[in-house]
């Protein structure tokens, strides 16, 4: 990196690291969206002919709402929370559970702080039966899950569109995420 003239970022998570590298190498930081061919993905989802059977609802009955939250779990001490705002999902689940019990949230065991997040969930036994944990999925299974659940949950504190949101939107399914982009991030990305 010391010899880099340009650092191209597709993920806001890496801005701080890139700024550090840039300060030591005089590299220019260029930011852009994830390298996802949106047009190709939309066509793929419209004309999908999956050869493999896969239940992206993971056996949850159709009278339940299924929310899929595949973002990784990375706790950030300076935020006193998770980089992607994963804890916001738990806060919402606790509130939702008071009025509506027929829902499941599917989380993926992914990231450096999964154990810490599971400890947080354990503080709310009333939602224990509403949580499903799965191991990371390959792309085909991930896409099928996007298409079969009722909504995809992504990034509630990190003010940027990540790969999950872009891919999930291509399925024309509901994507719930942060509602207001940060102007400084919009100028960067």
C-alpha positions in Angstrom: 0.0 0.0 0.0 2.9 2.3 0.5 3.3 2.7 -3.2 -0.4 2.9 -4.0 -1.5 6.0 -6.0 -5.2 5.3 -5.6 -7.2 3.3 -3.1 -10.6 2.3 -4.4 -13.3 1.6 -1.8 -16.6 -0.1 -2.2 -17.4 -0.2 1.5 -17.7 2.6 4.0 -16.4 0.2 6.7 -12.9 0.7 5.3 -12.7 4.5 5.0 -10.8 4.9 8.3 -8.2 2.3 7.3 -7.9 3.8 3.9 -7.4 7.3 5.4 -4.6 5.9 7.5 -2.9 4.3 4.5 -3.4 7.4 2.4 -1.8 9.6 5.1 1.4 7.4 4.8 1.4 7.0 1.0 -0.2 10.1 -0.4 -2.7 7.8 -2.2 -5.9 9.3 -3.4 -9.1 7.7 -2.0 -11.8 7.0 -4.6 -15.2 5.7 -3.3 -17.9 3.9 -5.3 -20.7 1.5 -5.0 -20.1 -2.2 -4.6 -19.1 -3.9 -7.9 -22.5 -5.5 -8.4 -24.0 -5.7 -11.8 -27.5 -4.7 -10.8 -29.0 -5.1 -14.3 -27.6 -8.7 -14.5 -28.9 -9.6 -11.1 -32.4 -8.2 -11.8 -32.6 -10.3 -15.0 -31.3 -13.3 -13.1 -34.0 -12.9 -10.4 -36.8 -12.3 -13.0 -35.9 -15.4 -15.0 -34.8 -17.6 -12.2 -34.8 -21.3 -12.9 -33.1 -22.8 -9.8 -31.8 -26.3 -10.2 -31.4 -26.9 -6.4 -34.3 -27.1 -4.0 -33.8 -24.8 -1.1 -36.2 -23.4 1.5 -35.0 -19.9 2.2 -37.6 -19.6 4.9 -35.9 -22.5 6.7 -39.2 -24.3 7.5 -41.0 -21.3 9.0 -44.8 -21.6 8.4 -46.3 -19.2 5.9 -48.5 -17.5 8.5 -45.3 -16.1 10.1 -43.4 -13.1 8.9 -39.8 -13.9 8.2 -37.1 -11.2 8.5 -33.6 -12.0 7.2 -30.7 -10.2 8.8 -27.4 -11.4 7.2 -25.1 -8.5 8.2 -22.0 -9.5 10.0 -21.5 -8.8 13.7 -18.7 -6.5 14.5 -18.9 -4.6 17.9 -17.2 -1.2 17.9 -16.2 0.2 21.3 -16.3 3.8 20.3 -19.9 3.4 19.1 -20.8 1.3 22.1 -22.7 -0.8 19.7 -22.4 -2.9 16.5 -21.0 -1.3 13.3 -24.1 -2.4 11.3 -26.6 -1.6 14.1 -27.5 -5.2 14.6 -28.7 -4.4 18.2 -31.5 -2.2 16.7 -33.1 -5.4 15.3 -33.3 -6.9 18.8 -34.8 -3.6 20.2 -37.4 -3.7 17.5 -38.1 -7.5 18.0 -38.7 -6.9 21.7 -41.3 -4.2 20.9 -42.9 -6.2 18.1 -43.2 -9.3 20.2 -45.5 -7.4 22.6 -48.1 -7.1 19.9 -47.3 -9.8 17.3 -45.7 -13.2 18.0 -45.8 -14.8 14.5 -42.4 -13.7 13.3 -38.9 -15.1 13.0 -35.6 -13.3 12.5 -32.9 -15.3 10.7 -29.3 -14.3 11.7 -26.1 -15.6 10.1 -23.2 -16.7 12.3 -20.8 -14.2 10.7 -18.4 -11.7 12.1 -16.0 -11.2 15.0 -18.6 -10.6 17.7 -21.4 -13.2 17.2 -20.9 -14.6 20.8 -21.3 -11.1 22.2 -24.5 -10.6 20.2 -25.9 -13.9 21.3 -25.3 -12.8 24.9 -27.3 -9.6 24.2 -30.2 -11.7 22.8 -30.1 -13.9 26.0 -31.1 -10.8 28.0 -34.5 -10.9 26.2 -35.9 -14.4 26.8 -39.3 -13.3 25.4 -37.8 -13.3 21.9 -35.8 -16.5 22.1 -38.3 -18.5 20.0 -38.3 -15.8 17.4 -34.6 -16.1 16.5 -33.1 -18.6 14.1 -29.3 -18.9 13.6 -27.8 -20.2 10.4 -24.3 -20.7 9.1 -23.1 -18.5 6.3 -24.8 -19.3 3.0 -23.3 -19.6 -0.5 -24.5 -17.0 -3.1 -27.3 -19.1 -4.6 -28.8 -20.0 -1.2 -28.4 -16.4 -0.1 -30.3 -15.1 -3.2 -33.0 -17.7 -2.7 -33.4 -16.6 0.9 -33.6 -12.9 -0.2 -36.5 -13.9 -2.5 -38.4 -16.2 -0.1 -38.4 -14.1 3.2 -40.8 -11.2 3.8 -38.1 -8.6 4.3 -34.3 -8.2 4.5 -32.8 -6.2 7.4 -29.5 -4.4 6.9 -27.4 -1.6 8.4 -29.3 0.5 10.9 -26.4 2.7 12.0 -23.8 2.6 9.3 -25.0 5.2 6.9 -24.3 3.6 3.6 -25.7 1.1 1.1 -23.8 -2.2 1.5 -23.7 -5.2 -0.8 -26.6 -6.9 1.1 -28.9 -4.0 0.4 -28.0 -3.7 -3.3 -28.4 -7.4 -3.9 -31.6 -7.7 -1.9 -33.2 -4.8 -3.7 -32.5 -6.6 -7.0 -35.0 -9.3 -5.8 -37.7 -6.6 -5.5 -38.2 -7.7 -1.9 -38.5 -5.3 1.0 -35.2 -4.0 2.4 -35.3 -2.2 5.8 -32.3 -0.2 6.7 -31.2 3.2 7.9 -33.7 5.8 6.8 -31.4 8.8 6.4 -28.1 8.8 4.6 -25.4 11.0 6.3 -24.5 13.9 4.0 -20.8 13.5 4.6 -21.1 9.8 3.5 -23.2 10.8 0.4 -20.4 13.1 -0.6 -17.9 10.3 -0.2 -19.9 7.5 -1.8 
